[in-house]
Amino acid sequence: MGKRKTRSFVDKVAKGTGPRGTRCEICGEIIKNIKTIRPYKSKSGNWRYIEEMHKVCKCNEKEILIDKSIS
């Protein structure tokens, strides 16, 4: 049986508190995945929703979070 490496509580907390995800090549910020839900009225007059997943960082958040028209 091999030896188990023991970690203290401080080591466990330090491992889990760092930033997660990949960094943007342009601005260097961490890229976050967000879900946008946009309502629109269908041809029959009912409200429908479009759910989309986007990868957002500082350099593209204004482009993604501004209202877009439904085509």
Contacts in CASP RR format, 6 or more apart in sequence:
PFRMAT RR
TARGET T0000
AUTHOR 0000-0000-0000
METHOD contacts of the structure
MODEL  1
MGKRKTRSFVDKVAKGTGPRGTRCEICGEIIKNIKTIRPYKSKSGNWRYI
EEMHKVCKCNEKEILIDKSIS
19 30 0 8 1.000
20 30 0 8 1.000
21 30 0 8 1.000
21 31 0 8 1.000
22 30 0 8 1.000
22 31 0 8 1.000
23 29 0 8 1.000
23 30 0 8 1.000
23 31 0 8 1.000
24 30 0 8 1.000
24 31 0 8 1.000
24 57 0 8 1.000
24 58 0 8 1.000
24 59 0 8 1.000
26 57 0 8 1.000
26 59 0 8 1.000
27 57 0 8 1.000
27 58 0 8 1.000
27 59 0 8 1.000
28 57 0 8 1.000
29 57 0 8 1.000
29 58 0 8 1.000
29 59 0 8 1.000
30 57 0 8 1.000
31 55 0 8 1.000
31 56 0 8 1.000
31 57 0 8 1.000
32 55 0 8 1.000
32 56 0 8 1.000
32 57 0 8 1.000
33 53 0 8 1.000
33 54 0 8 1.000
33 55 0 8 1.000
33 56 0 8 1.000
34 53 0 8 1.000
34 54 0 8 1.000
34 56 0 8 1.000
34 64 0 8 1.000
35 51 0 8 1.000
35 52 0 8 1.000
35 53 0 8 1.000
35 54 0 8 1.000
36 51 0 8 1.000
36 52 0 8 1.000
36 53 0 8 1.000
36 54 0 8 1.000
36 64 0 8 1.000
36 65 0 8 1.000
37 49 0 8 1.000
37 50 0 8 1.000
37 51 0 8 1.000
38 49 0 8 1.000
38 50 0 8 1.000
38 52 0 8 1.000
38 67 0 8 1.000
38 68 0 8 1.000
38 70 0 8 1.000
39 47 0 8 1.000
39 48 0 8 1.000
39 49 0 8 1.000
40 47 0 8 1.000
40 48 0 8 1.000
40 49 0 8 1.000
40 50 0 8 1.000
40 70 0 8 1.000
41 47 0 8 1.000
41 48 0 8 1.000
42 48 0 8 1.000
50 70 0 8 1.000
54 64 0 8 1.000
56 64 0 8 1.000
56 65 0 8 1.000
END
